[in-house]
């Protein structure tokens, strides 16, 4: 449950970084980083990061559901 929330928060931060930084300003360990100066943004990576964040939050939400006792 907590892992899903942490996963979601981390990937929201990654998505925001992809949307706000150009490809040359990304941290070197991020996929899509280029060494030459460019004005390109990686929108597809940002969308993917946001989708993974949604999955993480959904897993956390699913984990907090009521447990049926038979």
Gaussian input, Z-matrix of N, CA and C with variables (Angstrom, degrees):
# hf/3-21g

backbone

0 1
 N
 C     1     B1
 C     2     B2     1     A1
 N     3     B3     2     A2     1     D1
 C     4     B4     3     A3     2     D2
 C     5     B5     4     A4     3     D3
 N     6     B6     5     A5     4     D4
 C     7     B7     6     A6     5     D5
 C     8     B8     7     A7     6     D6
 N     9     B9     8     A8     7     D7
 C    10    B10     9     A9     8     D8
 C    11    B11    10    A10     9     D9
 N    12    B12    11    A11    10    D10
 C    13    B13    12    A12    11    D11
 C    14    B14    13    A13    12    D12
 N    15    B15    14    A14    13    D13
 C    16    B16    15    A15    14    D14
 C    17    B17    16    A16    15    D15
 N    18    B18    17    A17    16    D16
 C    19    B19    18    A18    17    D17
 C    20    B20    19    A19    18    D18
 N    21    B21    20    A20    19    D19
 C    22    B22    21    A21    20    D20
 C    23    B23    22    A22    21    D21
 N    24    B24    23    A23    22    D22
 C    25    B25    24    A24    23    D23
 C    26    B26    25    A25    24    D24
 N    27    B27    26    A26    25    D25
 C    28    B28    27    A27    26    D26
 C    29    B29    28    A28    27    D27
 N    30    B30    29    A29    28    D28
 C    31    B31    30    A30    29    D29
 C    32    B32    31    A31    30    D30
 N    33    B33    32    A32    31    D31
 C    34    B34    33    A33    32    D32
 C    35    B35    34    A34    33    D33
 N    36    B36    35    A35    34    D34
 C    37    B37    36    A36    35    D35
 C    38    B38    37    A37    36    D36
 N    39    B39    38    A38    37    D37
 C    40    B40    39    A39    38    D38
 C    41    B41    40    A40    39    D39
 N    42    B42    41    A41    40    D40
 C    43    B43    42    A42    41    D41
 C    44    B44    43    A43    42    D42
 N    45    B45    44    A44    43    D43
 C    46    B46    45    A45    44    D44
 C    47    B47    46    A46    45    D45
 N    48    B48    47    A47    46    D46
 C    49    B49    48    A48    47    D47
 C    50    B50    49    A49    48    D48
 N    51    B51    50    A50    49    D49
 C    52    B52    51    A51    50    D50
 C    53    B53    52    A52    51    D51
 N    54    B54    53    A53    52    D52
 C    55    B55    54    A54    53    D53
 C    56    B56    55    A55    54    D54
 N    57    B57    56    A56    55    D55
 C    58    B58    57    A57    56    D56
 C    59    B59    58    A58    57    D57
 N    60    B60    59    A59    58    D58
 C    61    B61    60    A60    59    D59
 C    62    B62    61    A61    60    D60
 N    63    B63    62    A62    61    D61
 C    64    B64    63    A63    62    D62
 C    65    B65    64    A64    63    D63
 N    66    B66    65    A65    64    D64
 C    67    B67    66    A66    65    D65
 C    68    B68    67    A67    66    D66
 N    69    B69    68    A68    67    D67
 C    70    B70    69    A69    68    D68
 C    71    B71    70    A70    69    D69
 N    72    B72    71    A71    70    D70
 C    73    B73    72    A72    71    D71
 C    74    B74    73    A73    72    D72
 N    75    B75    74    A74    73    D73
 C    76    B76    75    A75    74    D74
 C    77    B77    76    A76    75    D75
 N    78    B78    77    A77    76    D76
 C    79    B79    78    A78    77    D77
 C    80    B80    79    A79    78    D78
 N    81    B81    80    A80    79    D79
 C    82    B82    81    A81    80    D80
 C    83    B83    82    A82    81    D81
 N    84    B84    83    A83    82    D82
 C    85    B85    84    A84    83    D83
 C    86    B86    85    A85    84    D84
 N    87    B87    86    A86    85    D85
 C    88    B88    87    A87    86    D86
 C    89    B89    88    A88    87    D87
 N    90    B90    89    A89    88    D88
 C    91    B91    90    A90    89    D89
 C    92    B92    91    A91    90    D90
 N    93    B93    92    A92    91    D91
 C    94    B94    93    A93    92    D92
 C    95    B95    94    A94    93    D93
 N    96    B96    95    A95    94    D94
 C    97    B97    96    A96    95    D95
 C    98    B98    97    A97    96    D96
 N    99    B99    98    A98    97    D97
 C   100   B100    99    A99    98    D98
 C   101   B101   100   A100    99    D99
 N   102   B102   101   A101   100   D100
 C   103   B103   102   A102   101   D101
 C   104   B104   103   A103   102   D102
 N   105   B105   104   A104   103   D103
 C   106   B106   105   A105   104   D104
 C   107   B107   106   A106   105   D105
 N   108   B108   107   A107   106   D106
 C   109   B109   108   A108   107   D107
 C   110   B110   109   A109   108   D108
 N   111   B111   110   A110   109   D109
 C   112   B112   111   A111   110   D110
 C   113   B113   112   A112   111   D111
 N   114   B114   113   A113   112   D112
 C   115   B115   114   A114   113   D113
 C   116   B116   115   A115   114   D114
 N   117   B117   116   A116   115   D115
 C   118   B118   117   A117   116   D116
 C   119   B119   118   A118   117   D117
 N   120   B120   119   A119   118   D118
 C   121   B121   120   A120   119   D119
 C   122   B122   121   A121   120   D120
 N   123   B123   122   A122   121   D121
 C   124   B124   123   A123   122   D122
 C   125   B125   124   A124   123   D123
 N   126   B126   125   A125   124   D124
 C   127   B127   126   A126   125   D125
 C   128   B128   127   A127   126   D126
 N   129   B129   128   A128   127   D127
 C   130   B130   129   A129   128   D128
 C   131   B131   130   A130   129   D129
 N   132   B132   131   A131   130   D130
 C   133   B133   132   A132   131   D131
 C   134   B134   133   A133   132   D132
 N   135   B135   134   A134   133   D133
 C   136   B136   135   A135   134   D134
 C   137   B137   136   A136   135   D135
 N   138   B138   137   A137   136   D136
 C   139   B139   138   A138   137   D137
 C   140   B140   139   A139   138   D138
 N   141   B141   140   A140   139   D139
 C   142   B142   141   A141   140   D140
 C   143   B143   142   A142   141   D141
 N   144   B144   143   A143   142   D142
 C   145   B145   144   A144   143   D143
 C   146   B146   145   A145   144   D144
 N   147   B147   146   A146   145   D145
 C   148   B148   147   A147   146   D146
 C   149   B149   148   A148   147   D147
 N   150   B150   149   A149   148   D148
 C   151   B151   150   A150   149   D149
 C   152   B152   151   A151   150   D150
 N   153   B153   152   A152   151   D151
 C   154   B154   153   A153   152   D152
 C   155   B155   154   A154   153   D153
 N   156   B156   155   A155   154   D154
 C   157   B157   156   A156   155   D155
 C   158   B158   157   A157   156   D156
 N   159   B159   158   A158   157   D157
 C   160   B160   159   A159   158   D158
 C   161   B161   160   A160   159   D159
 N   162   B162   161   A161   160   D160
 C   163   B163   162   A162   161   D161
 C   164   B164   163   A163   162   D162
 N   165   B165   164   A164   163   D163
 C   166   B166   165   A165   164   D164
 C   167   B167   166   A166   165   D165
 N   168   B168   167   A167   166   D166
 C   169   B169   168   A168   167   D167
 C   170   B170   169   A169   168   D168
 N   171   B171   170   A170   169   D169
 C   172   B172   171   A171   170   D170
 C   173   B173   172   A172   171   D171
 N   174   B174   173   A173   172   D172
 C   175   B175   174   A174   173   D173
 C   176   B176   175   A175   174   D174
 N   177   B177   176   A176   175   D175
 C   178   B178   177   A177   176   D176
 C   179   B179   178   A178   177   D177
 N   180   B180   179   A179   178   D178
 C   181   B181   180   A180   179   D179
 C   182   B182   181   A181   180   D180
 N   183   B183   182   A182   181   D181
 C   184   B184   183   A183   182   D182
 C   185   B185   184   A184   183   D183
 N   186   B186   185   A185   184   D184
 C   187   B187   186   A186   185   D185
 C   188   B188   187   A187   186   D186
 N   189   B189   188   A188   187   D187
 C   190   B190   189   A189   188   D188
 C   191   B191   190   A190   189   D189
 N   192   B192   191   A191   190   D190
 C   193   B193   192   A192   191   D191
 C   194   B194   193   A193   192   D192
 N   195   B195   194   A194   193   D193
 C   196   B196   195   A195   194   D194
 C   197   B197   196   A196   195   D195
 N   198   B198   197   A197   196   D196
 C   199   B199   198   A198   197   D197
 C   200   B200   199   A199   198   D198
 N   201   B201   200   A200   199   D199
 C   202   B202   201   A201   200   D200
 C   203   B203   202   A202   201   D201
 N   204   B204   203   A203   202   D202
 C   205   B205   204   A204   203   D203
 C   206   B206   205   A205   204   D204
 N   207   B207   206   A206   205   D205
 C   208   B208   207   A207   206   D206
 C   209   B209   208   A208   207   D207

   B1=1.4444
   B2=1.5202
   B3=1.3139
   B4=1.4621
   B5=1.5170
   B6=1.3309
   B7=1.4648
   B8=1.5280
   B9=1.3196
   B10=1.4629
   B11=1.5159
   B12=1.3202
   B13=1.4654
   B14=1.5215
   B15=1.3225
   B16=1.4669
   B17=1.5250
   B18=1.3311
   B19=1.4519
   B20=1.5289
   B21=1.3195
   B22=1.4593
   B23=1.5133
   B24=1.3176
   B25=1.4699
   B26=1.5257
   B27=1.3287
   B28=1.4688
   B29=1.5215
   B30=1.3251
   B31=1.4542
   B32=1.5235
   B33=1.3162
   B34=1.4678
   B35=1.5311
   B36=1.3151
   B37=1.4675
   B38=1.5216
   B39=1.3339
   B40=1.4735
   B41=1.5270
   B42=1.3215
   B43=1.4583
   B44=1.5118
   B45=1.3184
   B46=1.4691
   B47=1.5225
   B48=1.3258
   B49=1.4734
   B50=1.5223
   B51=1.3332
   B52=1.4601
   B53=1.5238
   B54=1.3299
   B55=1.4622
   B56=1.5219
   B57=1.3171
   B58=1.4612
   B59=1.5278
   B60=1.3168
   B61=1.4607
   B62=1.5301
   B63=1.3174
   B64=1.4587
   B65=1.5182
   B66=1.3234
   B67=1.4689
   B68=1.5212
   B69=1.3152
   B70=1.4675
   B71=1.5326
   B72=1.3205
   B73=1.4644
   B74=1.5213
   B75=1.3328
   B76=1.4647
   B77=1.5241
   B78=1.3313
   B79=1.4666
   B80=1.5291
   B81=1.3015
   B82=1.4642
   B83=1.5287
   B84=1.3288
   B85=1.4580
   B86=1.5217
   B87=1.3246
   B88=1.4646
   B89=1.5279
   B90=1.3415
   B91=1.4625
   B92=1.5266
   B93=1.3133
   B94=1.4567
   B95=1.5148
   B96=1.3263
   B97=1.4671
   B98=1.5209
   B99=1.3242
   B100=1.4614
   B101=1.5162
   B102=1.3270
   B103=1.4559
   B104=1.5235
   B105=1.3162
   B106=1.4594
   B107=1.5284
   B108=1.3062
   B109=1.4610
   B110=1.5253
   B111=1.3093
   B112=1.4604
   B113=1.5346
   B114=1.3163
   B115=1.4630
   B116=1.5214
   B117=1.3165
   B118=1.4643
   B119=1.5227
   B120=1.3229
   B121=1.4611
   B122=1.5204
   B123=1.3093
   B124=1.4574
   B125=1.5197
   B126=1.3225
   B127=1.4561
   B128=1.5336
   B129=1.3211
   B130=1.4709
   B131=1.5227
   B132=1.3195
   B133=1.4664
   B134=1.5309
   B135=1.3194
   B136=1.4657
   B137=1.5232
   B138=1.3256
   B139=1.4630
   B140=1.5239
   B141=1.3247
   B142=1.4575
   B143=1.5316
   B144=1.3186
   B145=1.4639
   B146=1.5229
   B147=1.3295
   B148=1.4604
   B149=1.5304
   B150=1.3322
   B151=1.4591
   B152=1.5293
   B153=1.3202
   B154=1.4667
   B155=1.5315
   B156=1.3311
   B157=1.4625
   B158=1.5249
   B159=1.3208
   B160=1.4642
   B161=1.5206
   B162=1.3307
   B163=1.4631
   B164=1.5286
   B165=1.3249
   B166=1.4654
   B167=1.5132
   B168=1.3326
   B169=1.4614
   B170=1.5247
   B171=1.3380
   B172=1.4605
   B173=1.5288
   B174=1.3156
   B175=1.4630
   B176=1.5258
   B177=1.3132
   B178=1.4657
   B179=1.5262
   B180=1.3234
   B181=1.4593
   B182=1.5281
   B183=1.3377
   B184=1.4521
   B185=1.5448
   B186=1.3165
   B187=1.4686
   B188=1.5056
   B189=1.3250
   B190=1.4638
   B191=1.5217
   B192=1.3367
   B193=1.4632
   B194=1.5201
   B195=1.3222
   B196=1.4610
   B197=1.5177
   B198=1.2844
   B199=1.4634
   B200=1.5256
   B201=1.3272
   B202=1.4656
   B203=1.5079
   B204=1.3081
   B205=1.4532
   B206=1.5314
   B207=1.3141
   B208=1.4772
   B209=1.4948
   A1=110.05
   A2=117.25
   A3=120.56
   A4=110.16
   A5=116.68
   A6=120.50
   A7=111.03
   A8=117.51
   A9=120.96
   A10=112.36
   A11=116.62
   A12=120.48
   A13=110.07
   A14=116.61
   A15=120.39
   A16=109.93
   A17=116.94
   A18=121.40
   A19=110.59
   A20=116.72
   A21=120.76
   A22=113.01
   A23=117.27
   A24=120.79
   A25=110.71
   A26=116.54
   A27=119.60
   A28=110.87
   A29=117.19
   A30=119.06
   A31=112.85
   A32=118.92
   A33=119.84
   A34=109.32
   A35=117.07
   A36=120.57
   A37=110.35
   A38=116.62
   A39=120.05
   A40=110.35
   A41=117.73
   A42=120.95
   A43=112.66
   A44=117.14
   A45=120.60
   A46=110.52
   A47=117.42
   A48=120.29
   A49=109.70
   A50=117.57
   A51=120.23
   A52=112.05
   A53=117.93
   A54=119.85
   A55=113.00
   A56=117.72
   A57=119.78
   A58=114.20
   A59=117.81
   A60=120.31
   A61=110.05
   A62=115.36
   A63=118.97
   A64=109.16
   A65=116.03
   A66=120.91
   A67=111.89
   A68=117.66
   A69=119.64
   A70=111.78
   A71=118.56
   A72=121.64
   A73=113.45
   A74=117.51
   A75=120.01
   A76=109.88
   A77=117.37
   A78=118.90
   A79=109.90
   A80=117.08
   A81=121.91
   A82=112.71
   A83=118.58
   A84=120.18
   A85=113.52
   A86=118.43
   A87=122.06
   A88=109.27
   A89=117.65
   A90=119.15
   A91=109.56
   A92=116.95
   A93=121.09
   A94=113.89
   A95=117.44
   A96=120.64
   A97=108.83
   A98=116.43
   A99=121.40
   A100=108.38
   A101=116.57
   A102=120.86
   A103=112.32
   A104=117.62
   A105=120.22
   A106=109.53
   A107=116.13
   A108=121.22
   A109=110.23
   A110=115.70
   A111=121.51
   A112=108.86
   A113=115.58
   A114=120.35
   A115=111.34
   A116=118.29
   A117=121.93
   A118=111.00
   A119=114.97
   A120=122.34
   A121=107.74
   A122=117.37
   A123=121.66
   A124=109.90
   A125=115.19
   A126=121.53
   A127=111.77
   A128=117.37
   A129=119.81
   A130=111.06
   A131=117.17
   A132=120.14
   A133=110.32
   A134=116.85
   A135=120.55
   A136=110.74
   A137=117.04
   A138=120.56
   A139=110.16
   A140=117.08
   A141=120.93
   A142=110.77
   A143=117.45
   A144=120.55
   A145=110.92
   A146=117.78
   A147=120.71
   A148=111.57
   A149=117.66
   A150=120.46
   A151=111.27
   A152=116.97
   A153=120.10
   A154=109.78
   A155=117.67
   A156=121.02
   A157=110.60
   A158=116.86
   A159=120.44
   A160=110.66
   A161=117.08
   A162=120.67
   A163=110.43
   A164=116.47
   A165=119.62
   A166=112.51
   A167=117.00
   A168=120.24
   A169=111.48
   A170=117.44
   A171=120.67
   A172=110.69
   A173=117.29
   A174=120.21
   A175=111.49
   A176=116.36
   A177=119.95
   A178=110.36
   A179=116.82
   A180=121.27
   A181=110.34
   A182=116.16
   A183=120.72
   A184=110.56
   A185=116.27
   A186=120.31
   A187=113.94
   A188=118.41
   A189=120.69
   A190=112.44
   A191=117.69
   A192=121.28
   A193=111.49
   A194=114.86
   A195=120.10
   A196=110.79
   A197=116.34
   A198=122.97
   A199=108.33
   A200=116.49
   A201=120.10
   A202=109.80
   A203=114.94
   A204=121.78
   A205=107.33
   A206=117.85
   A207=121.40
   A208=111.03
   D1=-51.76
   D2=178.99
   D3=-68.10
   D4=-34.70
   D5=179.33
   D6=-62.61
   D7=-37.93
   D8=177.85
   D9=-64.70
   D10=-40.43
   D11=178.66
   D12=-67.47
   D13=-43.50
   D14=178.96
   D15=-62.58
   D16=-43.98
   D17=177.45
   D18=-58.99
   D19=-45.18
   D20=179.43
   D21=-61.93
   D22=-44.53
   D23=-179.48
   D24=-65.23
   D25=-43.49
   D26=-179.77
   D27=-61.63
   D28=-43.38
   D29=-178.09
   D30=-75.14
   D31=-24.44
   D32=171.51
   D33=-66.92
   D34=-42.36
   D35=177.61
   D36=-61.90
   D37=-43.48
   D38=178.86
   D39=-62.57
   D40=-42.08
   D41=178.25
   D42=-62.38
   D43=-41.10
   D44=177.69
   D45=-64.99
   D46=-39.49
   D47=178.16
   D48=-62.11
   D49=-43.96
   D50=179.06
   D51=-62.80
   D52=-34.66
   D53=-179.42
   D54=-78.41
   D55=-30.29
   D56=-173.29
   D57=-96.68
   D58=-21.11
   D59=-177.28
   D60=-106.45
   D61=145.89
   D62=174.24
   D63=-76.69
   D64=167.01
   D65=-177.02
   D66=-60.12
   D67=-32.57
   D68=-179.58
   D69=-80.21
   D70=-18.17
   D71=179.75
   D72=-96.13
   D73=-2.19
   D74=177.96
   D75=-67.15
   D76=151.46
   D77=172.98
   D78=-58.39
   D79=148.59
   D80=-173.47
   D81=-62.59
   D82=-25.55
   D83=-178.80
   D84=-86.82
   D85=-2.07
   D86=177.03
   D87=-81.78
   D88=136.74
   D89=172.44
   D90=-63.10
   D91=137.75
   D92=-179.70
   D93=99.05
   D94=-4.35
   D95=177.53
   D96=-68.86
   D97=134.21
   D98=174.69
   D99=-124.15
   D100=145.85
   D101=-175.59
   D102=-79.60
   D103=-27.72
   D104=-179.31
   D105=-83.81
   D106=153.17
   D107=-179.26
   D108=-68.66
   D109=127.08
   D110=178.70
   D111=-146.44
   D112=157.03
   D113=179.95
   D114=-102.60
   D115=8.87
   D116=-176.39
   D117=-75.40
   D118=141.87
   D119=173.14
   D120=-110.90
   D121=152.26
   D122=-179.52
   D123=-102.93
   D124=81.28
   D125=-177.00
   D126=-66.96
   D127=-37.20
   D128=-178.99
   D129=-65.87
   D130=-39.82
   D131=176.16
   D132=-63.59
   D133=-38.75
   D134=179.36
   D135=-64.92
   D136=-44.09
   D137=179.06
   D138=-62.25
   D139=-42.80
   D140=178.56
   D141=-62.35
   D142=-41.55
   D143=178.75
   D144=-63.58
   D145=-40.77
   D146=177.95
   D147=-66.31
   D148=-36.69
   D149=177.45
   D150=-66.25
   D151=-40.40
   D152=177.07
   D153=-65.11
   D154=-36.41
   D155=177.04
   D156=-63.06
   D157=-41.67
   D158=178.25
   D159=-62.64
   D160=-40.86
   D161=177.50
   D162=-62.47
   D163=-42.21
   D164=178.23
   D165=-61.89
   D166=-43.94
   D167=177.56
   D168=-66.10
   D169=-36.89
   D170=178.27
   D171=-65.29
   D172=-39.94
   D173=176.77
   D174=-63.88
   D175=-39.94
   D176=178.10
   D177=-65.56
   D178=-41.10
   D179=179.65
   D180=-65.82
   D181=-42.86
   D182=179.35
   D183=-63.78
   D184=-35.86
   D185=179.71
   D186=-70.03
   D187=-19.84
   D188=-179.53
   D189=-93.34
   D190=1.78
   D191=-178.51
   D192=-65.96
   D193=163.44
   D194=-179.53
   D195=-69.91
   D196=145.47
   D197=178.19
   D198=-97.41
   D199=122.37
   D200=-179.94
   D201=-78.04
   D202=135.41
   D203=176.45
   D204=-109.55
   D205=123.24
   D206=179.48
   D207=-99.86

